[in-house]
Amino acid sequence: MVGRQYDCLTNPLGAVRFTFDKAVASGSDPASFDRKDWGVADIFRDFLFDNDGLAQVPILTPSTLHVVQPNSLVRFRGMIQDMLGNEFYVGAYKNEETWNTNKFSDVAQFPMGPSPDMRVWERRLLYCVPVPGQNTWADSASEGVIHTYATSANREKRQRETCSVSDEMDIQDSSNETPNSPRAKKMREGESVPQENMTDATDCSTSMAPEFDRNSFPCLVKIYDTPESDLKLNDVFEFIGVLMFDTDVKDDKHGENEMANCFDEEESVNLPSSKVPRLHCLVHRKLSVNDMISISPTMEPKPELLRGIRDSLLRHLTVVLGDDELAAHFMLLHLLSKVHVRVDSVAVGKLSFNLSGFDKSSISVFGNRINDAIKNLLPYSQRMPLTVDYLNTASLAPVKDYQTNRLVPGVLQCAEGSHLTVDETPLQSGTLNNNGVENARLLKDLMDFQKVEYDFKYYKMKMDADVQLLILSEGKSNILPADIVLPFHPTAVGPLGNVDAETLNAWRWYLATLRSLTYSIGTEIQKVVEDDMVSARKVDRSLGTEDFNRWLTMGRLMSVSYGEACLSNEHWQMVKEMERLRKERIK
């Protein structure tokens, strides 16, 4: 049996060229390949998902950038922070009588000149960043693959004090070797390849890579053959493709390589490849919160199992909240909340939570405990200290900068499933300027409608969001009126103790899995709910639609917390009792 003529991991462009040549040889017209996959995606999906190759692909991070090789296969996990439009490039051209392609690459393999056989194609540019507020445990899996990868790479790595540009070109040539070339043949057969062209270039191509912070590590992802509707702003994706990162690329737009690939690329979009890695995407997949769990437990969402996990998580939250059991029950429902449908302007499923009654001493203790607990349970979380100065100076809404043609991110540009804790306790009297008033309105819109207004200068557009909001305050928040307001009554500051990794992971899995559980209300229980609401309305005429919607949301979340997809009378009575106890506290 003859092996493959390319290595998908270290020489993905070899697979691109192999399938391109095969398609051309079969009689296909290269002009039709602009928006058509000629077999590349099938090869990589087979390698990644059918032959367990995904685990071998290093995830691109600031630490792994220094050891992964240019032109190799990598993964990048991040949020689509901006869409930079389209880029024109020479997709196919003839070198003498042979068709070649530049698809999935920034640099032409062979010399190019004006030719009637040149085909100009188009690709989309996405500016992606690490997910805002992503907690350390959620991306710990990103580091796992690289240790094996780095160990293998370091066996061939040689230290060298200086490195020339020609060395850098050698490594690019070696990784772009044609399948039937002598060098490629030697590599397939396990023969040695001159190290002067490989290991030294490895040293200089990675040692000059700039330092990046984990939270500000951008990647320019180039997308092919994908409908625009499949990729949306703020979605979290894993992009798998060919890494292009060149510390020696000159910024001369009229250089040979630039002319070989792009036409009329705007200066504002031309991010230097020496500072922003480029990934030519071969395969992509949207990530859910479950994908952020480093080691998913082999569990079925059965009620018996979920009840045990629920009880242990509830006990943990009770200890975190100073033995305030009622607050722990509401906190659990809050952490399970999610926008699951929109009816007109109503985001059904949200459950914002305002814990009031904090002072300076209690917020310093319980504020930190709550924040740490949320960081350990949810993949994306942020904490906002709300002050007059913060509101007056902060940039909460994303704003379009037309000089750079980029979207400047705001604090409220978050991924779906993010959690935001607003600490209102440091807020003192003061005067809000125009920016402060606008920021207060933006926060209230997020809480009320789960929408964030993006400022495009000439117009504004409200984008859907799904952010869990927790407010910690001295009294009931007037700036951010939440769905649930509960005075906080801690009675003890007990030790939290150590939670083992298996239990933590089970809690994370529980919250991530049950948030998306399907749900319905049976006919019988629906009649009970309606009768109870009518009776409650007779007793308290101030009750309105918002109160009833909140009760229905709590009923849903109570059932979901037990892993049950249909509201039971038992769970409905639990919701009514929680509401009774909450109102007693408020009185």
HELIX and SHEET records of a PDB file:
HELIX    1   1 PRO A   12  ALA A   25  1                                  14    
HELIX    2   2 PRO A   30  PHE A   33  5                                   4    
HELIX    3   3 VAL A   40  ARG A   45  1                                   6    
HELIX    4   4 ASP A   46  ASP A   50  3                                   5    
HELIX    5   5 LEU A   54  GLN A   56  5                                   3    
HELIX    6   6 THR A   64  HIS A   66  5                                   3    
HELIX    7   7 THR A  136  GLU A  143  5                                   8    
HELIX    8   8 GLY A  144  GLU A  156  1                                  13    
HELIX    9   9 VAL A  165  SER A  175  1                                  11    
HELIX   10  10 PRO A  182  ARG A  188  1                                   7    
HELIX   11  11 GLN A  195  ASN A  197  5                                   3    
HELIX   12  12 THR A  199  SER A  207  1                                   9    
HELIX   13  13 GLU A  228  ASP A  230  5                                   3    
HELIX   14  14 GLU A  256  ASN A  261  1                                   6    
HELIX   15  15 VAL A  289  MET A  292  5                                   4    
HELIX   16  16 PRO A  303  VAL A  320  1                                  18    
HELIX   17  17 GLU A  325  LEU A  336  1                                  12    
HELIX   18  18 LYS A  360  SER A  362  1                                   3    
HELIX   19  19 ILE A  363  GLY A  367  3                                   5    
HELIX   20  20 ASN A  368  LEU A  377  1                                  10    
HELIX   21  21 VAL A  388  THR A  393  1                                   6    
HELIX   22  22 ASN A  434  PHE A  449  1                                  16    
HELIX   23  23 ALA A  501  LEU A  514  1                                  14    
HELIX   24  24 THR A  523  VAL A  539  1                                  17    
HELIX   25  25 THR A  545  SER A  561  1                                  17    
HELIX   26  26 ASN A  569  ILE A  586  1                                  18    
SHEET    1   A 6 THR A  98  THR A 101  0                                        
SHEET    2   A 6 LEU A  73  ASN A  95 -1                                        
SHEET    3   A 6 ARG A 119  VAL A 129 -1                                        
SHEET    4   A 6 CYS A 219  ILE A 223 -1                                        
SHEET    5   A 6 ARG A 278  LYS A 286  1                                        
SHEET    6   A 6 VAL A 236  MET A 244 -1                                        
SHEET    1   B 2 VAL A 341  VAL A 343  0                                        
SHEET    2   B 2 VAL A 346  VAL A 348 -1                                        
SHEET    1   C 5 SER A 381  PRO A 385  0                                        
SHEET    2   C 5 SER A 418  ASP A 423  1                                        
SHEET    3   C 5 VAL A 467  LEU A 472  1                                        
SHEET    4   C 5 PHE A 353  SER A 356  1                                        
SHEET    5   C 5 ILE A 484  PRO A 487  1                                        
SHEET    1   D 2 VAL A 399  ASP A 401  0                                        
SHEET    2   D 2 ARG A 406  VAL A 408 -1                                        
SHEET    1   E 2 LYS A 451  ASP A 455  0                                        
SHEET    2   E 2 LYS A 460  ASP A 464 -1                                        
END                                                                             
